[in-house]
């Protein structure tokens, strides 16, 4: 199992920490930065970072320091980013993604749109249930980083835990909008954009309702490298993407 071999490389605590450091950054990470953030020596960091590239968990690129080019500029620095590859291991083998694709195709085949309306309502109900579990005093949020600048008000403080707990990787931008660095339904959304992004929006609407997070509204606002949904106050929808 290729996926199992790749994921098993994260058993090493240093390697796992370096992987987490790279994944936490929106931009590519250099060797020195990764080593400092992980609290290990540069040589050890280089070894493990390159092993993560070999495993397909990270990708590597080369870039010269800003403002330096031409002869005498020095060697380009090696930078690392999280790979776009997805890894899934089930023992014994299961085909949950295949089942999801079949269900989405069935919804798409309903020309009347009733199936899509039912899916949207089901997503909102499930989202409300999930959000309710993360209200203060209900969920154990240890180890989940708070969103920068989110106040403990109207359930908003629990929003980062609810989103991170389901794989969305929320980050609050300088504009105050919460954007999601990962789409848990990325593969489905790539091929069934309208249905999956609409379902995703309904799910997050339900999470906000379950948290009682008043004053926030999720909208479809696709950005490169992010989930199609953004959460802010009266943000205009610009289209759909996975």
Buried (B, 14 or more C-beta within 10 A) or exposed (E): EEBEEBBEBBEBEBBBBBBEBBBBBEEBBBBEBBBEBBEBEEEBBBBBBBBBBEBBBBBBEEEEEEEEEEEEEEEEBBBBBBBEEEBEBEEEEEEEEEEBBEBBEEBBEBEEEEBBEEBBEBBBBBBBEBBBBBBEEEBEBEEBEBBEEBEEEBBBBBBBBBBBBBEBBBBBBEEEBBBBBBBBBBBBBEEBBEBBBBBBBBBBBBBBBBBBBEEBBBBBBBBEEBBBBBBBEEBEBEEBBB
